[in-house]
Amino acid sequence: MFTKVKYLVIKVLLAIALLFTQTVNAAEITNKDFAYKIKHCVESIYANKSMYPKSKQIPLELIIAQAAHESAWGKSRFAIEGNALFGVRTWDPNKPQLKAKGAPDAKWGVRSYNNWCESIEHYFFILETHSAYEQFRDELNFQNTISKKSDPINLIPYLSPWSEQGPKYVRLLQDIMACLYKKSFYKNL
């Protein structure tokens, strides 16, 4: 009798644990939930002040807008299956990656990650180290040093190399961010 009760208790506890640890279906995540999840990651990464002093901190609004576009608000296959928020490509077969469904034999894939925070950390690493973003870094440092606050919309033009679309990509990100500002999306985040 005691063994049956013990077994039942363990079964109930496992069911409860599964209920609370289940991943959220991407179709169920709201845009606000997406933004909060990104904000949580960014805050935990920026807690390391020696690695991310204020002068190196990318504005949250910019991170959210770019991740929203690149991952369809976390609903793209790459975001769901690989926690890829920024569409980072890799040609290194030793890096975890997902191939496009229409090109399973492509020489490149979209880099995949263990979680969203890891994806954001890699995004930061690329912007901090890749030569294509030197002007971005200079402008971010200038804005944070002179005005003590960076202007995300004025940083976007320096992200042109992120996409093959170049200036069209810049305009798209600016439109997304302007729309989010008009809707007061960033308030109370």
Secondary structure, 3 states (H helix, E strand, C coil): CHHHHHHHHHHHHHHHHHHHHCCCCHHHCCHHHHHHHHHHHHHHHHCCCCCCCHHHCCCHHHHHHHHHHHHCCCCCHHHHHHCCCCCCEECCCCCCEECCCCCCCCCCEEECCCCHHHHHHHHHHHHHHCHHHHHHHHHHHHHHHHCCCCCHHHHHHHHHHHCCCCHHHHHHHHHHHHHHHHCCCCCCC
